[in-house]
Amino acid sequence: MKKSSLRKTTSASGEIRDDRSLNSTISAKEGWLRIRIGIHTGAVVAGVIGRKKFSYDVWGNTVNIASKMEHNSVAGSILISEETYKRLRSNYSFIERGEIELKGKGSMKTYFLTGRKSADITSSAETIRNTTLQAQSKISKRNSFLNECDKQPNFAPHKSRKLLEV
């Protein structure tokens, strides 16, 4: 699965889990709707089945593992495999669940997806980086100017240094 497809799937899963209007509509009528979601990353086979009534479906080990992740998840949560975690960790936040035993697959390390990493963190880091680069540039220009001034005869460094302090 491409990273963009995986991010879209993950975002959609989070939106379904967090959709308050969906949950409140169903809870008012029939009780609480608590969704469990399992995501795994890997190859699948897809195709159309049927001769009169067509149906599109996907098969494969990846689908089976995702299904087992969903069965081992907690209501209202998204459980993902380590393979998916490795692909999403730079953009999303997680809580490690630890190893779980998947019937017929053995032990697998899993994580709960808690949401997207805050854009504020990224923008704050970017702001700090830009501010640091600007400060380094000012210091470099100041030092270059002072070095040039020191080479000049009849230069009073104490006067210009006060003017140039940042």
N, C-alpha and C positions, 0 to 999 in steps of 0.2 A: 504494500500500500504506500502510495506517495505521501510525503510529509503533509502536503496541503490537504489531501483527502483525510488523513488521520486527524489533523487539527479540526477539520469541519465535522467529522464524526464525533470527536470529543466535545466540541462546542455544542453540537446539537444534543448530545446526551446530557450535558450539564443543563441546557435550557429545559429539556423535558423534565429532568429531576427537580429543577427549581421553579417550574411554572406554577405559580400560586393560583392563577385563575383555573387551570385544569384541576388542580388538587381541591380547590374550594367547591367547584361545580360538582365534582363527583362525590366529595365528602358530604355535601348537603343532601344528595339524593340517596346514596347507597352505602355510606361509610367511607373510611379513609382509603385513598389510593396510594399505595406505597410501592414505588418502582425500584427494582433492582436492575442494574446494568452491568454487563461484563464486556470488556474489550480486550482483544488479543490481536497482534499484528502478524501477518504472514500471507502466504499464497492461498488462493481459493480457486475453485472451479465454479463457473457460473453458466447457467443455461436455461432454456425454456423447455418445460415439460408439458405433455398433454397433446392430444390430437384434436379434440373438440373445444375444450376449455383450457386455454393456455395459462401457465403459471411460471413465473420467473423465480429461480431459486439459486442458492449458493451452497456448495458442499466442500468438505475437506477438514483436515486436522485443525486448521485455524478456527473454523466455525465451531467445531466440537469443543475446543479449549475455551472460546469466548462464551459458549453456552455453560460450560462448567464454572467459569468465573462468575457468571450471573447467578447460578445456583448457590455459589458459596459467598455471594455478596450479602450485605446487610440492607434491609429495606431503606430506601431513600439515599442509597450510595452507589458510586460507580467504582467497581473493582477492576483493576487492570493488571496485566502480566508485566514481568520485568522487561520483556522485549519492547512493549509499548511504552513503558516508563522511560527507557533509554532514549526513545525518540521524542518524547514530550517534555522531559525534565527541564529544558531551558525556558519553556513558555508557560508551564503549569506548576501548581503546588500539589504536593502529595503527603500522605501519611503512610508510612510503611506498615503494612499489616503483618508481614512476615511470611514464613513458609506455610503453605496449605497443601493438603494431600488431595490430588485430583484423581478420582477413580479411573483406572486404566492408563493414567499418564504419569503418576508418581508425584513427587514433591515439587512445588513451584513457588518461587518468591513472588509476592503480590503487593500491590499498593492501592490505597484509596485515593481517588482524584478529588481534591478539595476545591479546585477552581483555577482560573487563570492567574498568573502572577500579575501583580499590580503594575499598570503602565506607569504609575507614579514612581515606582522604584526605578524603572528604566529611565524615565525622564530625569529623575533626581541624579542618578549616576551620570547621565549625559551632561547635565548642568554642571555637576562637580568637575567632570573631565574638561568641559569647555572653559570654566572659570580658572582651573589650574593651568591650562594651556595659555590663556590670556595673561595670567600673572607671570608665567615663565617668559612669555614674549616681552612684557613690560620690563622685567628684570634684565633680560638680555639686552634690550635697547638702552636701558639706563647704564648698564655696565659698559657697553660699547661707547656711549657718549662720554662717560667719565674717562675711559681709557684715551679717547681722542683729546679730551680736554687736558689730561695730564701731559700730553705730548706738546701742548702749546706753551710757548714762553709767555710770561706775564699773566698767567692764569691763576685766579684765586679760587681753588677748589672748594673751600668752605662755603662760599656764597652759592655756587651752582648746585652743590650737593643738597642743600636745604630746599632749593626749588624743585629738585627732582624726586624727592622722597615720595614713595607711594603710600 
